[in-house]
């Protein structure tokens, strides 16, 4: 058996409270060529079909107005492309 050190007298400990986690917003994914059909306009049908299947993109909606540029500047350079519509 080991000795347990007593906590000095003082105010009682308060429970730690945390906010419930907010659910993540739903992620919408679409085929890039569905969003901008002109990108596949000159492709042969088999290549257009492959592009539709192989190039999924995340779709987000942003409010009209100025955007902060810092999040865009620090984004992963491999995934930095933006298509605005």
C-alpha positions in Angstrom: 0.0 0.0 0.0 1.3 3.5 -0.8 0.8 6.8 0.9 -1.5 9.2 -0.8 -0.7 12.9 -0.4 -3.6 14.9 0.9 -4.8 17.9 -1.1 -4.3 21.2 0.8 -7.5 22.7 2.2 -9.0 25.3 -0.1 -12.0 25.9 -2.3 -13.6 22.7 -3.6 -12.6 21.5 -7.1 -15.0 22.5 -9.8 -15.9 20.1 -12.6 -14.5 20.8 -16.0 -17.2 21.8 -18.4 -16.9 21.6 -22.1 -19.1 22.7 -24.9 -20.7 19.9 -27.0 -18.9 19.5 -30.3 -20.6 21.1 -33.2 -21.5 18.7 -35.9 -19.3 19.1 -39.0 -21.1 20.8 -41.9 -22.2 18.4 -44.6 -19.7 18.0 -47.4 -21.1 18.2 -50.9 -19.1 16.4 -53.6 -19.8 16.7 -57.4 -18.1 15.8 -60.6 -16.1 18.8 -61.9 -17.4 18.4 -65.4 -21.0 18.4 -64.1 -20.3 21.8 -62.5 -18.6 23.2 -65.6 -19.5 21.1 -68.7 -17.3 23.3 -70.9 -14.2 21.7 -69.4 -15.1 18.4 -71.1 -16.7 19.9 -74.3 -13.8 18.9 -76.6 -13.0 15.6 -75.0 -13.9 12.3 -76.8 -16.9 10.6 -75.0 -14.8 8.0 -73.3 -12.4 10.7 -71.9 -15.3 12.9 -70.8 -16.8 9.9 -69.0 -13.5 9.2 -67.3 -13.1 12.8 -66.3 -16.6 12.9 -64.8 -15.8 9.7 -62.8 -12.2 10.6 -61.8 -12.4 14.3 -60.9 -14.6 14.7 -57.9 -14.5 18.1 -56.2 -15.8 19.5 -52.9 -18.5 22.1 -53.4 -18.8 24.9 -50.9 -21.1 28.0 -50.9 -19.7 31.2 -49.6 -21.4 34.5 -48.8 -21.2 37.4 -51.2 -18.6 40.0 -50.1 -14.9 40.1 -49.3 -13.1 37.0 -48.3 -10.2 36.7 -45.9 -7.1 35.7 -47.9 -5.1 34.1 -45.1 -6.8 30.7 -45.2 -6.3 30.5 -48.9 -2.6 31.5 -48.7 -1.9 28.8 -46.1 -3.8 26.1 -48.0 -2.1 22.9 -49.1 -0.4 23.9 -52.4 -1.5 20.6 -54.0 -5.1 21.4 -53.4 -5.1 25.1 -54.0 -7.3 25.3 -57.1 -10.5 27.3 -56.9 -13.3 27.4 -59.4 -15.7 30.2 -58.8 -19.2 30.1 -60.3 
